[in-house]
Amino acid sequence: MLILGENGTGKELAARALYRSSQRKDEVFVSVDMGSITETLFESELFGHVKGAFTDAKTDKPGRFEIATKGTIFLDEIGNLSVPTQAKLLTAIERREVTRVGSNKPYPLMFG
């Protein structure tokens, strides 16, 4: 679902209200402020990473998409992302899978 509105108009409140009345209300709700994630951390934050993928990757870490599996993910301020970063996001959504940084194994996303 796409919720449009200017900054500060309550898009997240609307998303949470829809979530609470949905069939997924007993699953996790993950809210991501895309404007607060740097380009260098984008893939690691959204798609996760495996141990050793980069200097500070001391353990495997699931990304926000994995955490939201079977639940709901709210991506706020997508328009603040660069076009190449938006393309990576679109690819993950279209393919319904993500690959953790440093891995070759895709993780299937389960959403409606």
DAZIHU-V358757 format. One record per pair of residues at least 12 apart in sequence whose C-alpha atoms are under 7 Angstrom apart, sorted by the first residue. I is the first residue (numbers start at 1). J is the second residue. If there is no record, write none. Layout:
# DAZIHU-V358757
i=<I I>
j=<J J>
This chain:
# DAZIHU-V358757
i=<24 27 27 28 28 28 29 29 29 29 30 30 30 30 31 31 31 32 32 32 33 33 33 34 34 34 34 35 35 35 43 44 44 44 45 45 46 46 46 47 47 47 47 47 47 47 48 48 48 48 48 49 49 49 49 49 50 50 50 50 53 53 66 69 69 69 70 70 96 96 97>
j=<71 70 71 68 71 72 68 71 72 73 68 72 73 74 73 74 75 74 75 76 75 76 77 75 76 77 78 77 80 81 101 63 100 101 63 64 63 64 65 62 63 64 65 98 99 100 61 62 63 100 101 61 62 100 101 102 100 101 102 103 101 102 109 109 110 111 110 111 108 109 109>
